[in-house]
Amino acid sequence: MKYVTKFRSPNYNSRKNSKIQLIIIHYTALKNIEDAISYLCNKEKKVSSHYLISQNGTIYNLVKDKFRAWHAGEAFWQDSTDINSISIGIELDYSPRGKNNKFSLKMLNSLKKLILKLKKNYKININSIIAHSDIAPYRKKDPGKHFPWKSLSSSKLVLNTKKLNRVKFKIIEDWFDNHNLKLKKEKIILALSLIGYDTRKVYQNNKLYNQLILAYRIKYLRSEDKIKNKSIYTVLITHLFSFMLTKS
């Protein structure tokens, strides 16, 4: 796979021997690829990513994988708060309010090839290919509600939740009951926490809870699920079961 390497960001530091475990997908929210390169390579901005993919599918390697790029910001995933040290950041040349407001086929094809290579190189689990909004649901929305997660799941690059049969569903429900979890909201929060989301402040804060649910819904509740009126609870329990089976 070929990368454009003539642009390098100065915004990085050492991973300090941390193992790469996650791939984080972002969008730039800038008007074009030139602005994105300029921004991510500007020392004063103190922001960077390892990769940037243009609308025409060109992949720019701005920071070498061995270094810690500054793309995640304040974030949390599976009890880790230093996400930059354990992740690869991929920015997409996309802005919801710009002319570059489509995830082009060329961009997506390059993204899939890049993810496949990184996944193989660093033995990254499909549960660990996630959105910026997954690790920072209370302040970030990217890659946004129009990002085609289904395309990635169809290519087996991210988790594809499937309908559980009643026996498997009952196993989890029985586990909830045995641990005295009766309220659906309590079960949802616990499931999200086990998967990796930051649920530390949502128990007593409905606004944060709703933001967390929105971040999850955008990624995992497909259009066909909405048409069938499939609840987020059902999808989440399916996800939790699949996560437990594919965790290692």
C-alpha positions in Angstrom: 0.0 0.0 0.0 1.3 3.4 -1.0 1.2 6.5 1.2 2.0 10.1 0.5 4.7 10.9 3.0 6.0 14.4 1.9 3.8 16.0 4.6 4.9 15.3 8.2 3.3 16.5 11.4 5.5 17.7 14.2 2.8 17.0 16.7 3.7 13.7 18.2 5.7 12.1 21.0 6.7 8.7 22.3 4.3 5.9 23.0 6.6 4.7 25.8 6.4 1.1 24.8 2.6 1.1 24.8 1.0 -1.5 22.6 -1.2 -0.4 19.7 -4.6 -1.7 20.5 -7.2 0.6 18.8 -8.0 2.2 15.5 -9.9 5.5 15.9 -11.8 6.9 12.9 -12.3 10.7 12.8 -13.5 13.4 10.3 -11.6 16.6 9.8 -14.6 19.1 9.7 -12.4 21.2 7.4 -13.4 22.4 3.9 -10.8 20.4 1.9 -7.7 18.2 2.0 -5.3 21.1 1.8 -6.7 22.7 4.9 -6.7 19.4 6.7 -3.0 18.8 5.9 -2.1 22.4 6.9 -4.1 22.1 10.2 -2.7 18.6 11.2 0.9 19.7 10.3 0.7 23.0 12.1 2.9 22.9 15.3 0.8 25.6 17.0 -2.5 23.5 16.6 -1.0 20.7 18.7 -3.2 18.2 16.8 -2.3 15.3 14.5 -3.2 11.9 13.2 -1.3 9.0 11.8 -3.3 9.0 8.6 -5.4 11.3 6.5 -7.6 10.0 3.6 -8.8 12.4 0.9 -12.0 12.3 -1.1 -10.1 10.7 -4.0 -8.7 7.9 -1.8 -5.2 9.2 -1.4 -3.7 8.2 2.0 -1.4 10.6 3.7 0.9 9.3 6.4 1.5 12.3 8.6 2.9 10.5 11.7 4.7 7.2 11.8 2.8 4.4 13.6 5.6 4.0 16.2 4.9 7.5 17.5 2.0 8.8 19.6 -0.1 11.1 17.5 -2.4 13.7 19.2 -5.8 12.9 17.8 -8.0 11.5 20.6 -7.9 14.3 23.2 -9.7 13.7 26.5 -11.0 10.2 26.0 -11.8 6.9 27.6 -12.1 3.3 26.4 -12.1 0.1 28.5 -10.7 1.8 31.6 -7.9 3.5 29.6 -7.7 7.3 29.5 -4.4 7.7 27.5 -6.0 6.7 24.2 -3.3 8.3 22.1 -0.7 6.0 23.4 -2.6 2.8 22.4 -4.2 3.9 19.2 -3.8 4.7 15.5 -5.7 7.8 14.4 -7.3 8.0 10.9 -8.8 11.3 9.7 -11.2 11.5 6.8 -11.4 14.5 4.6 -15.1 15.2 5.4 -17.1 18.1 6.7 -20.9 17.9 7.4 -21.2 21.6 6.3 -18.7 21.6 3.4 -18.6 20.5 -0.2 -16.7 17.5 1.0 -19.8 16.2 2.8 -19.9 12.7 1.3 -17.9 9.6 2.2 -16.8 8.8 -1.3 -16.3 5.2 -2.5 -12.6 5.9 -3.2 -12.2 7.2 0.4 -14.0 4.2 1.8 -12.1 1.7 -0.3 -8.8 3.2 0.9 -10.0 3.2 4.5 -10.9 -0.4 4.3 -7.5 -1.4 2.9 -5.7 0.7 5.5 -7.7 -0.8 8.4 -7.1 -4.3 7.0 -3.4 -3.7 7.0 -3.2 -2.1 10.4 -5.5 -4.8 11.8 -3.1 -7.5 10.5 0.1 -5.7 11.5 -1.0 -5.0 15.1 -3.4 -7.9 15.6 -6.2 -5.5 16.4 -9.6 -7.1 17.3 -12.7 -6.0 15.5 -14.1 -4.7 18.7 -11.3 -2.2 18.8 -12.0 -0.4 15.5 -14.0 2.5 16.8 -15.2 6.1 16.4 -14.0 9.3 17.9 -17.5 9.5 19.3 -17.1 6.1 21.0 -14.1 7.3 23.1 -15.4 10.8 23.7 -19.3 10.7 23.4 -19.9 13.7 25.5 -17.9 16.1 23.3 -17.4 14.5 19.8 -19.7 13.3 17.0 -17.2 12.2 14.3 -17.2 10.4 12.1 -20.9 11.2 12.4 -24.4 9.9 11.7 -23.8 9.5 7.9 -20.6 7.4 8.2 -21.4 4.0 6.6 -20.5 1.6 9.4 -22.6 -1.1 7.6 -20.0 -1.0 4.8 -17.2 -1.8 7.2 -19.2 -4.5 9.0 -20.1 -6.1 5.7 -16.4 -6.3 5.0 -15.9 -7.9 8.4 -13.7 -5.0 9.7 -16.0 -4.0 12.5 -18.4 -5.9 14.7 -21.6 -7.0 12.9 -24.2 -7.6 15.5 -26.6 -10.4 14.7 -29.9 -11.4 16.2 -29.5 -13.6 19.2 -31.7 -16.6 19.6 -33.9 -16.7 22.7 -31.7 -19.1 24.6 -28.6 -16.9 24.3 -30.6 -13.8 25.1 -32.0 -15.5 28.2 -28.5 -16.3 29.3 -27.6 -12.6 29.6 -31.0 -11.7 31.1 -30.6 -14.4 33.7 -27.1 -13.1 34.5 -28.7 -9.6 35.0 -31.3 -11.0 37.3 -28.8 -13.0 39.3 -26.9 -9.7 39.9 -30.1 -7.9 41.0 -30.2 -5.7 37.9 -33.9 -5.0 37.3 -34.1 -1.7 35.5 -33.5 -1.6 31.8 -31.5 1.6 32.1 -29.1 -0.1 34.6 -28.7 -3.0 32.2 -27.9 -0.7 29.3 -25.3 1.2 31.3 -23.6 -1.9 32.5 -23.5 -3.4 29.0 -22.0 -0.2 27.6 -19.5 -0.2 30.4 -18.5 -3.8 29.7 -18.0 -3.0 26.0 -15.7 -0.1 26.8 -17.7 3.1 27.0 -17.2 5.8 29.7 -20.3 5.4 31.9 -18.8 6.9 35.1 -21.0 10.0 35.1 -24.2 8.9 33.4 -26.0 7.3 36.3 -27.1 10.6 37.8 -26.9 12.7 34.6 -29.7 12.2 32.0 -28.1 14.6 29.6 -24.8 12.6 29.5 -26.8 9.3 29.4 -28.7 10.5 26.3 -25.5 11.7 24.6 -24.0 8.2 25.2 -27.0 6.5 23.8 -26.9 8.7 20.7 -23.3 7.9 20.1 -24.1 4.2 20.3 -27.3 4.4 18.3 -25.5 6.2 15.4 -22.9 3.4 15.1 -24.9 0.3 15.8 -28.6 0.9 15.1 -28.9 0.2 11.4 -31.7 1.7 9.2 -33.4 -1.7 8.9 -33.4 -1.9 12.7 -35.3 1.4 12.9 -37.8 0.3 10.3 -38.4 -2.9 12.3 -38.6 -0.9 15.5 -35.8 -2.9 17.0 -34.9 -1.4 20.3 -31.4 -0.2 21.3 -31.6 -2.6 24.2 -32.0 -5.6 21.9 -29.1 -4.5 19.7 -27.0 -3.8 22.7 -27.5 -7.2 24.3 -26.6 -8.8 21.0 -23.5 -6.6 20.9 -22.5 -7.5 24.4 -22.9 -11.3 23.7 -20.9 -11.0 20.5 -18.3 -8.9 22.2 -17.8 -11.5 24.9 -17.4 -14.2 22.3 -14.9 -12.2 20.2 -13.0 -10.3 22.9 -9.7 -12.2 22.8 
